[in-house]
Amino acid sequence: MRKFKNEGFGWICVGCSVDEDSSRSRLLVEGEAEEKRVVLSEQALAKWSNREKTDLVCPKCGVEESLGD
């Protein structure tokens, strides 16, 4: 079973995306940043953990998965 799913805009951690509160409007969590530090509204958006872009890591929970061979 995959730990990440591709939503078209990036890979999302399956475990963390279930935990996030979906009852809030996207307008309340997205919009123009008032701070200089940018925070992703989707905290479960995975990052590549290697140069070859075959391994993903979730910045929220730390789960990793290799999408390579």
CORUR-V622021 format. One line per field, one symbol per residue. ss: DSSP state (H for helix, E for strand, - for the rest). psi: psi as a letter, one per 30 degrees, with the letter a starting at -180 (. if undefined). A space follows every 50 residues. Layout:
# CORUR-V622021
ss=???
psi=???
This chain:
# CORUR-V622021
ss=---EEE----EEEHHHHHH------HHHH---------------E-EE-- ----EEE------EEE---
psi=kkflkjgfflkkkeeefefkjgfkkfffflakkflfjkkkfjfgjllkgl efhfklkkfefgklkkfa.
